Amino acid sequence: MQLEHEHTAEAIRERLAEEHRPNYLRDWVYGGIDGAITTFAIVAGVVGAGLSAKVIIILGLANLIADGFSMAASAYSGTKTEADELERFRQIEKRHIELVPEGEREEVRQILMAKGLKGHALEDAVAAITSNEETWINTMLVEEHNLSINLRSPMMSGLSTFISFFICGAIPLIPFLLAFDNAMEIALVTTAAAFFLIGTIKSKWSLAAWWKSGFETLAIGITASAMAFAIGYYVEKIVS
């Protein structure tokens, strides 16, 4: 049976070190999906309304910059909120350890008891954890407050989201910028391919097969685009 990773001492050490580093792939996926969907929805809506390619380019570029910045700002703010929360609880635990160390040791003891430790093994574990203040605080952050201590950089999170949004969002616009005669058809095919590719990348966090995740994301993108096209088409009929 093929396992997901090796279990030698060296392999375990490398894998644990890798897993404790911040991962920004989720920001790339998040920004990419939103960028492709929103920009192609604009393209579909404008085409549905029968407006010119110039309108598509203007609205599309405006979306790339404004909505991309908004997405990046949201990613930055959300990640910074997590970092601020972590630091607030870190200072709380640091103060509690200074003022009531025995009470904090008892908290560690009860946390470990709930995990099944008892007797000498329990007391040795409590002593080992509380012998180092950073380890002690980190244990309380994870076990008592249910917080992750390996957070992404707010700046990198926002930047990753914006770059991904811009790259994927530009895909539906390129055929119109290059003034292809069949720009809409090319935009449809290339954007569908982008949706599918993003979905396969997203499967990294899912138990679903890569192809299933790809088609799921593709279906979401097509549905949003079809809705935008229909709205543009019927609104143009109503107001004209």
C-alpha positions, -999 to +999 in steps of 0.1 A: +000+000+000+014+034-010+016+058+019+015+096+017+050+101+032+080+082+046+084+075+083+122+075+087+136+098+113+151+122+087+119+122+066+097+130+097+121+158+107+119+174+073+081+170+070+075+185+104+098+215+095+079+220+063+045+218+079+054+245+104+062+270+077+033+294+067+016+283+034+002+309+011-012+285-015-047+291-001-043+329-008-033+321-044-063+298-049-087+323-032-075+352-053-073+332-085-109+319-083-123+353-074-103+371-101-113+347-129-149+346-118-155+384-113-136+395-145-152+369-167-186+377-152-180+413-163-170+402-198-201+379-200-224+406-187-211+432-212-213+408-241-248+398-231-258+434-232-243+438-266-218+465-257-185+471-273-151+455-265-140+490-253-165+487-224-152+452-216-116+464-214-125+495-193-147+476-168-123+446-167-092+467-160-111+486-133-121+453-117-086+440-118-072+470-099-101+480-076-115+445-067-080+430-066-069+457-041-101+451-021-095+414-020-058+419-010-069+444+017-094+418+031-068+391+031-043+414+049-068+426+075-081+391+082-046+376+086-035+406+107-066+401+130-055+365+136-019+377+144-032+404+167-054+379+185-025+355+189-003+383+204-030+394+228-034+359+242+003+355+243+007+385+265-022+373+287-005+339+292+029+355+298+014+377+325-005+348+342+027+327+343+045+356+360+017+362+385+002+328+392+027+302+380+013+273+400-022+280+386-008+279+351+011+246+359-022+231+371-038+241+338-010+223+319-014+193+342-052+191+336-047+195+299-023+165+299-045+145+322-073+149+296-050+134+270-045+103+292-012+110+310-010+102+347+015+095+375+052+101+369+047+105+332+023+133+338+045+151+363+076+147+341+056+162+311+044+191+332+079+198+344+093+196+309+067+219+293+069+245+321+107+246+322+107+267+291+085+298+290+081+299+252+070+262+251+048+268+281+030+298+265+027+281+231+012+250+248-015+272+264-022+291+232-028+258+213-044+237+240-064+263+261-073+289+234-073+267+204-051+290+184-026+283+157+009+296+164+021+293+128+004+322+111+009+337+077+024+371+072-004+396+066+016+414+040+025+382+021-011+371+024-025+403+008+002+404-019-003+367-028-041+373-031-036+404-053-011+389-077-032+357-081-063+378-086-046+400-112-031+371-132-062+349-133-085+380-138-065+391-168-071+359-187-106+368-199-094+402-209-064+393-230-083+383-262-101+416-261-069+436-255-054+418-285-085+426-305-091+390-317-122+385-339-134+356-318-124+372-285-154+359-265-149+323-276-112+324-268-119+341-234-144+314-226-120+285-234-090+300-216-110+310-185-126+276-183-091+261-184-081+285-156-111+275-135-103+238-139-066+243-131-074+263-100-098+236-089-071+209-093-047+230-071-075+235-045-078+197-042-047+198-021-069+206+009-097+182-001-103+144+000-119+148-035-099+137-066-081+164-085-104+161-115-135+163-093-123+194-076-114+209-110-148+203-125-165+216-093-146+249-096-153+250-133-190+245-127-190+274-102-173+297-127-196+288-155-227+293-134-215+328-123-207+337-159-240+324-172-259+344-146-239+376-156-245+370-193-283+365-187-285+396-165-267+417-191-288+403-220-322+408-203-314+442-187-303+455-221-337+444-235-356+461-207-338+495-208-334+497-246 
